[in-house]
C-alpha cells in the first residue's frame, strides 16, 4: 500500500498493489470494506464523502477500454 498526498493538498490517494492479478470486482470489494472499517474505527457511519474509487466498474465488455489511471508519484 502507498499513501500519496493529493495535488490539492486537501486529501490523499491510497494505492493498493497486488503481486498477482486479481479480479477487479474483488479489488473493489476490498476497497469498500477498507472504507467501511476505517469509518467504524473513528465512529463514523461511512466514508461516503470519498472522491472516487478506481477502477469505477466491476467489469467491462470485451473490446472496451477500462479506466485511465495515472501512476502514483507523478511529477
N, CA, C and O atoms as a Maestro MAE file, in Angstrom:
{
 s_m_m2io_version
 :::
 2.0.0
}

f_m_ct {
 s_m_title
 :::
 protein
 m_atom[300] {
  # First column is atom index #
  i_m_mmod_type
  r_m_x_coord
  r_m_y_coord
  r_m_z_coord
  i_m_residue_number
  s_m_chain_name
  s_m_pdb_residue_name
  s_m_pdb_atom_name
  i_m_atomic_number
  :::
  1 25 0.851 -1.171 0.000 1 A "UNK " " N  " 7
  2 3 0.000 0.000 0.000 1 A "UNK " " CA " 6
  3 2 0.898 1.235 0.000 1 A "UNK " " C  " 6
  4 15 1.957 1.259 0.627 1 A "UNK " " O  " 8
  5 25 0.448 2.244 -0.713 2 A "UNK " " N  " 7
  6 3 1.161 3.508 -0.771 2 A "UNK " " CA " 6
  7 2 0.157 4.631 -0.570 2 A "UNK " " C  " 6
  8 15 -0.893 4.646 -1.213 2 A "UNK " " O  " 8
  9 25 0.466 5.567 0.313 3 A "UNK " " N  " 7
  10 3 -0.389 6.727 0.535 3 A "UNK " " CA " 6
  11 2 0.315 7.933 -0.067 3 A "UNK " " C  " 6
  12 15 1.484 8.193 0.220 3 A "UNK " " O  " 8
  13 25 -0.405 8.659 -0.900 4 A "UNK " " N  " 7
  14 3 0.149 9.810 -1.606 4 A "UNK " " CA " 6
  15 2 -0.743 11.014 -1.361 4 A "UNK " " C  " 6
  16 15 -1.964 10.923 -1.494 4 A "UNK " " O  " 8
  17 25 -0.144 12.137 -1.005 5 A "UNK " " N  " 7
  18 3 -0.916 13.371 -0.815 5 A "UNK " " CA " 6
  19 2 -1.413 13.849 -2.179 5 A "UNK " " C  " 6
  20 15 -0.671 13.810 -3.161 5 A "UNK " " O  " 8
  21 25 -2.656 14.296 -2.240 6 A "UNK " " N  " 7
  22 3 -3.207 14.785 -3.500 6 A "UNK " " CA " 6
  23 2 -2.589 16.123 -3.863 6 A "UNK " " C  " 6
  24 15 -2.043 16.815 -3.003 6 A "UNK " " O  " 8
  25 25 -2.671 16.481 -5.112 7 A "UNK " " N  " 7
  26 3 -2.114 17.759 -5.556 7 A "UNK " " CA " 6
  27 2 -2.805 18.940 -4.886 7 A "UNK " " C  " 6
  28 15 -2.197 19.994 -4.702 7 A "UNK " " O  " 8
  29 25 -4.067 18.769 -4.523 8 A "UNK " " N  " 7
  30 3 -4.800 19.853 -3.853 8 A "UNK " " CA " 6
  31 2 -4.319 20.042 -2.420 8 A "UNK " " C  " 6
  32 15 -4.604 21.068 -1.802 8 A "UNK " " O  " 8
  33 25 -3.604 19.076 -1.895 9 A "UNK " " N  " 7
  34 3 -3.106 19.044 -0.526 9 A "UNK " " CA " 6
  35 2 -4.254 18.968 0.487 9 A "UNK " " C  " 6
  36 15 -4.035 19.165 1.682 9 A "UNK " " O  " 8
  37 25 -5.455 18.688 0.027 10 A "UNK " " N  " 7
  38 3 -6.619 18.578 0.921 10 A "UNK " " CA " 6
  39 2 -7.014 17.129 1.146 10 A "UNK " " C  " 6
  40 15 -7.955 16.855 1.891 10 A "UNK " " O  " 8
  41 25 -6.324 16.214 0.523 11 A "UNK " " N  " 7
  42 3 -6.688 14.812 0.650 11 A "UNK " " CA " 6
  43 2 -5.519 13.915 0.305 11 A "UNK " " C  " 6
  44 15 -4.391 14.373 0.122 11 A "UNK " " O  " 8
  45 25 -5.809 12.632 0.218 12 A "UNK " " N  " 7
  46 3 -4.775 11.656 -0.107 12 A "UNK " " CA " 6
  47 2 -5.318 10.653 -1.113 12 A "UNK " " C  " 6
  48 15 -6.526 10.522 -1.312 12 A "UNK " " O  " 8
  49 25 -4.392 9.959 -1.733 13 A "UNK " " N  " 7
  50 3 -4.709 8.820 -2.591 13 A "UNK " " CA " 6
  51 2 -4.086 7.607 -1.922 13 A "UNK " " C  " 6
  52 15 -2.942 7.660 -1.470 13 A "UNK " " O  " 8
  53 25 -4.833 6.522 -1.857 14 A "UNK " " N  " 7
  54 3 -4.307 5.277 -1.313 14 A "UNK " " CA " 6
  55 2 -4.230 4.288 -2.462 14 A "UNK " " C  " 6
  56 15 -5.239 3.954 -3.084 14 A "UNK " " O  " 8
  57 25 -3.023 3.829 -2.732 15 A "UNK " " N  " 7
  58 3 -2.775 2.878 -3.816 15 A "UNK " " CA " 6
  59 2 -2.518 1.516 -3.191 15 A "UNK " " C  " 6
  60 15 -1.684 1.384 -2.296 15 A "UNK " " O  " 8
  61 25 -3.233 0.507 -3.661 16 A "UNK " " N  " 7
  62 3 -3.038 -0.857 -3.171 16 A "UNK " " CA " 6
  63 2 -2.580 -1.705 -4.348 16 A "UNK " " C  " 6
  64 15 -3.240 -1.759 -5.386 16 A "UNK " " O  " 8
  65 25 -1.446 -2.363 -4.172 17 A "UNK " " N  " 7
  66 3 -0.852 -3.171 -5.236 17 A "UNK " " CA " 6
  67 2 -0.933 -4.647 -4.883 17 A "UNK " " C  " 6
  68 15 -0.917 -5.021 -3.710 17 A "UNK " " O  " 8
  69 25 -1.020 -5.472 -5.904 18 A "UNK " " N  " 7
  70 3 -1.073 -6.919 -5.724 18 A "UNK " " CA " 6
  71 2 0.064 -7.550 -6.532 18 A "UNK " " C  " 6
  72 15 0.361 -7.119 -7.647 18 A "UNK " " O  " 8
  73 25 0.685 -8.562 -5.962 19 A "UNK " " N  " 7
  74 3 1.756 -9.254 -6.681 19 A "UNK " " CA " 6
  75 2 1.215 -10.123 -7.809 19 A "UNK " " C  " 6
  76 15 1.930 -10.428 -8.763 19 A "UNK " " O  " 8
  77 25 -0.037 -10.518 -7.699 20 A "UNK " " N  " 7
  78 3 -0.650 -11.349 -8.734 20 A "UNK " " CA " 6
  79 2 -1.940 -10.681 -9.202 20 A "UNK " " C  " 6
  80 15 -2.559 -9.936 -8.442 20 A "UNK " " O  " 8
  81 25 -2.348 -10.936 -10.431 21 A "UNK " " N  " 7
  82 3 -3.598 -10.349 -10.920 21 A "UNK " " CA " 6
  83 2 -4.797 -10.849 -10.103 21 A "UNK " " C  " 6
  84 15 -4.873 -12.023 -9.743 21 A "UNK " " O  " 8
  85 25 -5.725 -9.936 -9.822 22 A "UNK " " N  " 7
  86 3 -6.964 -10.312 -9.149 22 A "UNK " " CA " 6
  87 2 -8.134 -9.676 -9.903 22 A "UNK " " C  " 6
  88 15 -7.967 -8.681 -10.607 22 A "UNK " " O  " 8
  89 25 -9.296 -10.256 -9.745 23 A "UNK " " N  " 7
  90 3 -10.487 -9.723 -10.405 23 A "UNK " " CA " 6
  91 2 -10.786 -8.338 -9.854 23 A "UNK " " C  " 6
  92 15 -10.694 -8.100 -8.650 23 A "UNK " " O  " 8
  93 25 -11.143 -7.436 -10.746 24 A "UNK " " N  " 7
  94 3 -11.412 -6.060 -10.322 24 A "UNK " " CA " 6
  95 2 -12.578 -6.003 -9.336 24 A "UNK " " C  " 6
  96 15 -12.580 -5.159 -8.440 24 A "UNK " " O  " 8
  97 25 -13.554 -6.872 -9.480 25 A "UNK " " N  " 7
  98 3 -14.685 -6.861 -8.539 25 A "UNK " " CA " 6
  99 2 -14.210 -7.175 -7.122 25 A "UNK " " C  " 6
  100 15 -14.733 -6.615 -6.159 25 A "UNK " " O  " 8
  101 25 -13.230 -8.059 -6.984 26 A "UNK " " N  " 7
  102 3 -12.680 -8.383 -5.667 26 A "UNK " " CA " 6
  103 2 -11.886 -7.203 -5.129 26 A "UNK " " C  " 6
  104 15 -11.970 -6.891 -3.941 26 A "UNK " " O  " 8
  105 25 -11.119 -6.546 -5.985 27 A "UNK " " N  " 7
  106 3 -10.344 -5.370 -5.561 27 A "UNK " " CA " 6
  107 2 -11.270 -4.260 -5.074 27 A "UNK " " C  " 6
  108 15 -10.990 -3.610 -4.066 27 A "UNK " " O  " 8
  109 25 -12.372 -4.044 -5.790 28 A "UNK " " N  " 7
  110 3 -13.318 -3.002 -5.382 28 A "UNK " " CA " 6
  111 2 -14.001 -3.364 -4.066 28 A "UNK " " C  " 6
  112 15 -14.213 -2.493 -3.222 28 A "UNK " " O  " 8
  113 25 -14.348 -4.646 -3.881 29 A "UNK " " N  " 7
  114 3 -14.939 -5.075 -2.605 29 A "UNK " " CA " 6
  115 2 -13.965 -4.836 -1.462 29 A "UNK " " C  " 6
  116 15 -14.367 -4.399 -0.384 29 A "UNK " " O  " 8
  117 25 -12.687 -5.121 -1.690 30 A "UNK " " N  " 7
  118 3 -11.669 -4.858 -0.677 30 A "UNK " " CA " 6
  119 2 -11.621 -3.366 -0.354 30 A "UNK " " C  " 6
  120 15 -11.586 -2.984 0.816 30 A "UNK " " O  " 8
  121 25 -11.618 -2.530 -1.376 31 A "UNK " " N  " 7
  122 3 -11.580 -1.083 -1.164 31 A "UNK " " CA " 6
  123 2 -12.763 -0.588 -0.358 31 A "UNK " " C  " 6
  124 15 -12.593 0.195 0.577 31 A "UNK " " O  " 8
  125 25 -13.964 -1.036 -0.710 32 A "UNK " " N  " 7
  126 3 -15.155 -0.606 0.028 32 A "UNK " " CA " 6
  127 2 -15.140 -1.139 1.465 32 A "UNK " " C  " 6
  128 15 -15.581 -0.451 2.385 32 A "UNK " " O  " 8
  129 25 -14.638 -2.353 1.658 33 A "UNK " " N  " 7
  130 3 -14.535 -2.903 3.013 33 A "UNK " " CA " 6
  131 2 -13.558 -2.083 3.848 33 A "UNK " " C  " 6
  132 15 -13.824 -1.798 5.016 33 A "UNK " " O  " 8
  133 25 -12.427 -1.704 3.253 34 A "UNK " " N  " 7
  134 3 -11.455 -0.870 3.971 34 A "UNK " " CA " 6
  135 2 -12.062 0.488 4.346 34 A "UNK " " C  " 6
  136 15 -11.827 0.996 5.442 34 A "UNK " " O  " 8
  137 25 -12.839 1.068 3.433 35 A "UNK " " N  " 7
  138 3 -13.511 2.336 3.752 35 A "UNK " " CA " 6
  139 2 -14.474 2.168 4.920 35 A "UNK " " C  " 6
  140 15 -14.493 2.988 5.837 35 A "UNK " " O  " 8
  141 25 -15.277 1.097 4.884 36 A "UNK " " N  " 7
  142 3 -16.237 0.843 5.964 36 A "UNK " " CA " 6
  143 2 -15.533 0.624 7.306 36 A "UNK " " C  " 6
  144 15 -15.937 1.191 8.321 36 A "UNK " " O  " 8
  145 25 -14.485 -0.195 7.307 37 A "UNK " " N  " 7
  146 3 -13.761 -0.481 8.551 37 A "UNK " " CA " 6
  147 2 -13.062 0.773 9.074 37 A "UNK " " C  " 6
  148 15 -13.004 0.997 10.283 37 A "UNK " " O  " 8
  149 25 -12.538 1.580 8.172 38 A "UNK " " N  " 7
  150 3 -11.896 2.830 8.585 38 A "UNK " " CA " 6
  151 2 -12.907 3.772 9.224 38 A "UNK " " C  " 6
  152 15 -12.613 4.411 10.234 38 A "UNK " " O  " 8
  153 25 -14.097 3.860 8.639 39 A "UNK " " N  " 7
  154 3 -15.148 4.709 9.200 39 A "UNK " " CA " 6
  155 2 -15.532 4.219 10.596 39 A "UNK " " C  " 6
  156 15 -15.695 5.017 11.519 39 A "UNK " " O  " 8
  157 25 -15.675 2.898 10.741 40 A "UNK " " N  " 7
  158 3 -16.020 2.336 12.049 40 A "UNK " " CA " 6
  159 2 -14.976 2.691 13.098 40 A "UNK " " C  " 6
  160 15 -15.316 2.949 14.253 40 A "UNK " " O  " 8
  161 25 -13.704 2.706 12.701 41 A "UNK " " N  " 7
  162 3 -12.627 2.938 13.667 41 A "UNK " " CA " 6
  163 2 -12.638 4.360 14.230 41 A "UNK " " C  " 6
  164 15 -12.028 4.618 15.267 41 A "UNK " " O  " 8
  165 25 -13.325 5.282 13.553 42 A "UNK " " N  " 7
  166 3 -13.424 6.663 14.049 42 A "UNK " " CA " 6
  167 2 -14.881 7.041 14.330 42 A "UNK " " C  " 6
  168 15 -15.245 8.217 14.331 42 A "UNK " " O  " 8
  169 25 -15.707 6.011 14.570 43 A "UNK " " N  " 7
  170 3 -17.115 6.181 14.945 43 A "UNK " " CA " 6
  171 2 -17.924 6.968 13.921 43 A "UNK " " C  " 6
  172 15 -18.740 7.813 14.288 43 A "UNK " " O  " 8
  173 25 -17.702 6.696 12.647 44 A "UNK " " N  " 7
  174 3 -18.498 7.289 11.575 44 A "UNK " " CA " 6
  175 2 -19.350 6.198 10.942 44 A "UNK " " C  " 6
  176 15 -18.974 5.026 10.964 44 A "UNK " " O  " 8
  177 25 -20.488 6.571 10.381 45 A "UNK " " N  " 7
  178 3 -21.322 5.594 9.691 45 A "UNK " " CA " 6
  179 2 -20.655 5.113 8.414 45 A "UNK " " C  " 6
  180 15 -20.666 3.920 8.110 45 A "UNK " " O  " 8
  181 25 -20.075 6.042 7.671 46 A "UNK " " N  " 7
  182 3 -19.405 5.665 6.431 46 A "UNK " " CA " 6
  183 2 -18.471 6.778 5.980 46 A "UNK " " C  " 6
  184 15 -18.535 7.908 6.464 46 A "UNK " " O  " 8
  185 25 -17.619 6.433 5.059 47 A "UNK " " N  " 7
  186 3 -16.784 7.425 4.393 47 A "UNK " " CA " 6
  187 2 -17.428 7.747 3.056 47 A "UNK " " C  " 6
  188 15 -16.779 7.630 2.016 47 A "UNK " " O  " 8
  189 25 -18.673 8.143 3.063 48 A "UNK " " N  " 7
  190 3 -19.399 8.395 1.820 48 A "UNK " " CA " 6
  191 2 -18.892 9.623 1.095 48 A "UNK " " C  " 6
  192 15 -19.300 9.887 -0.036 48 A "UNK " " O  " 8
  193 25 -18.006 10.379 1.732 49 A "UNK " " N  " 7
  194 3 -17.522 11.610 1.111 49 A "UNK " " CA " 6
  195 2 -16.223 11.403 0.337 49 A "UNK " " C  " 6
  196 15 -15.656 12.374 -0.165 49 A "UNK " " O  " 8
  197 25 -15.737 10.170 0.226 50 A "UNK " " N  " 7
  198 3 -14.506 9.960 -0.533 50 A "UNK " " CA " 6
  199 2 -14.740 10.335 -1.993 50 A "UNK " " C  " 6
  200 15 -15.867 10.269 -2.484 50 A "UNK " " O  " 8
  201 25 -13.688 10.723 -2.672 51 A "UNK " " N  " 7
  202 3 -13.815 11.224 -4.035 51 A "UNK " " CA " 6
  203 2 -14.266 10.180 -5.039 51 A "UNK " " C  " 6
  204 15 -15.322 10.316 -5.658 51 A "UNK " " O  " 8
  205 25 -13.469 9.145 -5.196 52 A "UNK " " N  " 7
  206 3 -13.827 8.080 -6.134 52 A "UNK " " CA " 6
  207 2 -12.885 6.911 -5.933 52 A "UNK " " C  " 6
  208 15 -11.800 7.041 -5.367 52 A "UNK " " O  " 8
  209 25 -13.330 5.782 -6.408 53 A "UNK " " N  " 7
  210 3 -12.510 4.578 -6.377 53 A "UNK " " CA " 6
  211 2 -12.305 4.123 -7.809 53 A "UNK " " C  " 6
  212 15 -13.252 4.017 -8.588 53 A "UNK " " O  " 8
  213 25 -11.068 3.859 -8.135 54 A "UNK " " N  " 7
  214 3 -10.758 3.357 -9.472 54 A "UNK " " CA " 6
  215 2 -10.235 1.948 -9.353 54 A "UNK " " C  " 6
  216 15 -9.483 1.658 -8.423 54 A "UNK " " O  " 8
  217 25 -10.593 1.078 -10.237 55 A "UNK " " N  " 7
  218 3 -11.484 1.274 -11.372 55 A "UNK " " CA " 6
  219 2 -12.922 1.524 -10.927 55 A "UNK " " C  " 6
  220 15 -13.343 1.120 -9.843 55 A "UNK " " O  " 8
  221 25 -13.645 2.192 -11.789 56 A "UNK " " N  " 7
  222 3 -15.002 2.612 -11.463 56 A "UNK " " CA " 6
  223 2 -16.009 1.471 -11.593 56 A "UNK " " C  " 6
  224 15 -16.984 1.426 -10.843 56 A "UNK " " O  " 8
  225 25 -15.795 0.566 -12.515 57 A "UNK " " N  " 7
  226 3 -16.750 -0.514 -12.746 57 A "UNK " " CA " 6
  227 2 -16.148 -1.863 -12.350 57 A "UNK " " C  " 6
  228 15 -14.928 -2.014 -12.280 57 A "UNK " " O  " 8
  229 25 -17.023 -2.839 -12.094 58 A "UNK " " N  " 7
  230 3 -16.569 -4.178 -11.707 58 A "UNK " " CA " 6
  231 2 -16.115 -5.006 -12.905 58 A "UNK " " C  " 6
  232 15 -15.323 -5.933 -12.740 58 A "UNK " " O  " 8
  233 25 -16.592 -4.696 -14.087 59 A "UNK " " N  " 7
  234 3 -16.183 -5.439 -15.280 59 A "UNK " " CA " 6
  235 2 -16.414 -4.566 -16.507 59 A "UNK " " C  " 6
  236 15 -17.150 -3.580 -16.456 59 A "UNK " " O  " 8
  237 25 -15.777 -4.943 -17.608 60 A "UNK " " N  " 7
  238 3 -16.012 -4.271 -18.885 60 A "UNK " " CA " 6
  239 2 -16.319 -5.334 -19.931 60 A "UNK " " C  " 6
  240 15 -15.910 -6.487 -19.796 60 A "UNK " " O  " 8
  241 25 -17.026 -4.945 -20.952 61 A "UNK " " N  " 7
  242 3 -17.349 -5.856 -22.044 61 A "UNK " " CA " 6
  243 2 -16.105 -6.075 -22.901 61 A "UNK " " C  " 6
  244 15 -15.210 -5.231 -22.932 61 A "UNK " " O  " 8
  245 25 -16.055 -7.195 -23.585 62 A "UNK " " N  " 7
  246 3 -14.925 -7.482 -24.473 62 A "UNK " " CA " 6
  247 2 -14.732 -6.351 -25.470 62 A "UNK " " C  " 6
  248 15 -15.691 -5.878 -26.080 62 A "UNK " " O  " 8
  249 25 -13.496 -5.924 -25.628 63 A "UNK " " N  " 7
  250 3 -13.178 -4.881 -26.580 63 A "UNK " " CA " 6
  251 2 -13.270 -3.473 -26.026 63 A "UNK " " C  " 6
  252 15 -12.795 -2.536 -26.668 63 A "UNK " " O  " 8
  253 25 -13.866 -3.290 -24.853 64 A "UNK " " N  " 7
  254 3 -13.955 -1.956 -24.255 64 A "UNK " " CA " 6
  255 2 -12.688 -1.657 -23.479 64 A "UNK " " C  " 6
  256 15 -11.991 -2.564 -23.025 64 A "UNK " " O  " 8
  257 25 -12.404 -0.381 -23.334 65 A "UNK " " N  " 7
  258 3 -11.260 0.042 -22.539 65 A "UNK " " CA " 6
  259 2 -11.699 0.313 -21.103 65 A "UNK " " C  " 6
  260 15 -12.840 0.701 -20.855 65 A "UNK " " O  " 8
  261 25 -10.795 0.108 -20.176 66 A "UNK " " N  " 7
  262 3 -11.086 0.379 -18.774 66 A "UNK " " CA " 6
  263 2 -10.802 1.829 -18.441 66 A "UNK " " C  " 6
  264 15 -10.879 2.692 -19.316 66 A "UNK " " O  " 8
  265 25 -10.479 2.108 -17.204 67 A "UNK " " N  " 7
  266 3 -10.237 3.466 -16.738 67 A "UNK " " CA " 6
  267 2 -8.768 3.844 -16.864 67 A "UNK " " C  " 6
  268 15 -7.885 3.032 -16.589 67 A "UNK " " O  " 8
  269 25 -8.513 5.060 -17.275 68 A "UNK " " N  " 7
  270 3 -7.163 5.588 -17.303 68 A "UNK " " CA " 6
  271 2 -6.788 5.968 -15.878 68 A "UNK " " C  " 6
  272 15 -7.500 6.734 -15.228 68 A "UNK " " O  " 8
  273 25 -5.684 5.441 -15.397 69 A "UNK " " N  " 7
  274 3 -5.237 5.722 -14.034 69 A "UNK " " CA " 6
  275 2 -3.788 6.207 -14.116 69 A "UNK " " C  " 6
  276 15 -2.920 5.507 -14.636 69 A "UNK " " O  " 8
  277 25 -3.539 7.398 -13.602 70 A "UNK " " N  " 7
  278 3 -2.173 7.928 -13.551 70 A "UNK " " CA " 6
  279 2 -1.421 7.199 -12.440 70 A "UNK " " C  " 6
  280 15 -1.942 7.023 -11.338 70 A "UNK " " O  " 8
  281 25 -0.224 6.787 -12.732 71 A "UNK " " N  " 7
  282 3 0.578 6.106 -11.730 71 A "UNK " " CA " 6
  283 2 0.900 7.028 -10.571 71 A "UNK " " C  " 6
  284 15 0.963 8.244 -10.750 71 A "UNK " " O  " 8
  285 25 1.107 6.464 -9.366 72 A "UNK " " N  " 7
  286 3 1.414 7.302 -8.214 72 A "UNK " " CA " 6
  287 2 2.724 8.056 -8.370 72 A "UNK " " C  " 6
  288 15 3.612 7.667 -9.129 72 A "UNK " " O  " 8
  289 25 2.809 9.140 -7.630 73 A "UNK " " N  " 7
  290 3 4.020 9.953 -7.548 73 A "UNK " " CA " 6
  291 2 4.394 10.604 -8.870 73 A "UNK " " C  " 6
  292 15 5.575 10.796 -9.157 73 A "UNK " " O  " 8
  293 25 3.407 10.941 -9.667 74 A "UNK " " N  " 7
  294 3 3.670 11.658 -10.917 74 A "UNK " " CA " 6
  295 2 4.094 13.088 -10.608 74 A "UNK " " C  " 6
  296 15 3.427 13.782 -9.840 74 A "UNK " " O  " 8
  297 25 5.173 13.522 -11.188 75 A "UNK " " N  " 7
  298 3 5.618 14.902 -11.037 75 A "UNK " " CA " 6
  299 2 6.128 15.187 -9.665 75 A "UNK " " C  " 6
  300 15 6.540 16.311 -9.380 75 A "UNK " " O  " 8
  :::
 }
 m_bond[299] {
  # First column is bond index #
  i_m_from
  i_m_to
  i_m_order
  :::
  1 1 2 1
  2 2 3 1
  3 3 4 2
  4 3 5 1
  5 5 6 1
  6 6 7 1
  7 7 8 2
  8 7 9 1
  9 9 10 1
  10 10 11 1
  11 11 12 2
  12 11 13 1
  13 13 14 1
  14 14 15 1
  15 15 16 2
  16 15 17 1
  17 17 18 1
  18 18 19 1
  19 19 20 2
  20 19 21 1
  21 21 22 1
  22 22 23 1
  23 23 24 2
  24 23 25 1
  25 25 26 1
  26 26 27 1
  27 27 28 2
  28 27 29 1
  29 29 30 1
  30 30 31 1
  31 31 32 2
  32 31 33 1
  33 33 34 1
  34 34 35 1
  35 35 36 2
  36 35 37 1
  37 37 38 1
  38 38 39 1
  39 39 40 2
  40 39 41 1
  41 41 42 1
  42 42 43 1
  43 43 44 2
  44 43 45 1
  45 45 46 1
  46 46 47 1
  47 47 48 2
  48 47 49 1
  49 49 50 1
  50 50 51 1
  51 51 52 2
  52 51 53 1
  53 53 54 1
  54 54 55 1
  55 55 56 2
  56 55 57 1
  57 57 58 1
  58 58 59 1
  59 59 60 2
  60 59 61 1
  61 61 62 1
  62 62 63 1
  63 63 64 2
  64 63 65 1
  65 65 66 1
  66 66 67 1
  67 67 68 2
  68 67 69 1
  69 69 70 1
  70 70 71 1
  71 71 72 2
  72 71 73 1
  73 73 74 1
  74 74 75 1
  75 75 76 2
  76 75 77 1
  77 77 78 1
  78 78 79 1
  79 79 80 2
  80 79 81 1
  81 81 82 1
  82 82 83 1
  83 83 84 2
  84 83 85 1
  85 85 86 1
  86 86 87 1
  87 87 88 2
  88 87 89 1
  89 89 90 1
  90 90 91 1
  91 91 92 2
  92 91 93 1
  93 93 94 1
  94 94 95 1
  95 95 96 2
  96 95 97 1
  97 97 98 1
  98 98 99 1
  99 99 100 2
  100 99 101 1
  101 101 102 1
  102 102 103 1
  103 103 104 2
  104 103 105 1
  105 105 106 1
  106 106 107 1
  107 107 108 2
  108 107 109 1
  109 109 110 1
  110 110 111 1
  111 111 112 2
  112 111 113 1
  113 113 114 1
  114 114 115 1
  115 115 116 2
  116 115 117 1
  117 117 118 1
  118 118 119 1
  119 119 120 2
  120 119 121 1
  121 121 122 1
  122 122 123 1
  123 123 124 2
  124 123 125 1
  125 125 126 1
  126 126 127 1
  127 127 128 2
  128 127 129 1
  129 129 130 1
  130 130 131 1
  131 131 132 2
  132 131 133 1
  133 133 134 1
  134 134 135 1
  135 135 136 2
  136 135 137 1
  137 137 138 1
  138 138 139 1
  139 139 140 2
  140 139 141 1
  141 141 142 1
  142 142 143 1
  143 143 144 2
  144 143 145 1
  145 145 146 1
  146 146 147 1
  147 147 148 2
  148 147 149 1
  149 149 150 1
  150 150 151 1
  151 151 152 2
  152 151 153 1
  153 153 154 1
  154 154 155 1
  155 155 156 2
  156 155 157 1
  157 157 158 1
  158 158 159 1
  159 159 160 2
  160 159 161 1
  161 161 162 1
  162 162 163 1
  163 163 164 2
  164 163 165 1
  165 165 166 1
  166 166 167 1
  167 167 168 2
  168 167 169 1
  169 169 170 1
  170 170 171 1
  171 171 172 2
  172 171 173 1
  173 173 174 1
  174 174 175 1
  175 175 176 2
  176 175 177 1
  177 177 178 1
  178 178 179 1
  179 179 180 2
  180 179 181 1
  181 181 182 1
  182 182 183 1
  183 183 184 2
  184 183 185 1
  185 185 186 1
  186 186 187 1
  187 187 188 2
  188 187 189 1
  189 189 190 1
  190 190 191 1
  191 191 192 2
  192 191 193 1
  193 193 194 1
  194 194 195 1
  195 195 196 2
  196 195 197 1
  197 197 198 1
  198 198 199 1
  199 199 200 2
  200 199 201 1
  201 201 202 1
  202 202 203 1
  203 203 204 2
  204 203 205 1
  205 205 206 1
  206 206 207 1
  207 207 208 2
  208 207 209 1
  209 209 210 1
  210 210 211 1
  211 211 212 2
  212 211 213 1
  213 213 214 1
  214 214 215 1
  215 215 216 2
  216 215 217 1
  217 217 218 1
  218 218 219 1
  219 219 220 2
  220 219 221 1
  221 221 222 1
  222 222 223 1
  223 223 224 2
  224 223 225 1
  225 225 226 1
  226 226 227 1
  227 227 228 2
  228 227 229 1
  229 229 230 1
  230 230 231 1
  231 231 232 2
  232 231 233 1
  233 233 234 1
  234 234 235 1
  235 235 236 2
  236 235 237 1
  237 237 238 1
  238 238 239 1
  239 239 240 2
  240 239 241 1
  241 241 242 1
  242 242 243 1
  243 243 244 2
  244 243 245 1
  245 245 246 1
  246 246 247 1
  247 247 248 2
  248 247 249 1
  249 249 250 1
  250 250 251 1
  251 251 252 2
  252 251 253 1
  253 253 254 1
  254 254 255 1
  255 255 256 2
  256 255 257 1
  257 257 258 1
  258 258 259 1
  259 259 260 2
  260 259 261 1
  261 261 262 1
  262 262 263 1
  263 263 264 2
  264 263 265 1
  265 265 266 1
  266 266 267 1
  267 267 268 2
  268 267 269 1
  269 269 270 1
  270 270 271 1
  271 271 272 2
  272 271 273 1
  273 273 274 1
  274 274 275 1
  275 275 276 2
  276 275 277 1
  277 277 278 1
  278 278 279 1
  279 279 280 2
  280 279 281 1
  281 281 282 1
  282 282 283 1
  283 283 284 2
  284 283 285 1
  285 285 286 1
  286 286 287 1
  287 287 288 2
  288 287 289 1
  289 289 290 1
  290 290 291 1
  291 291 292 2
  292 291 293 1
  293 293 294 1
  294 294 295 1
  295 295 296 2
  296 295 297 1
  297 297 298 1
  298 298 299 1
  299 299 300 2
  :::
 }
}
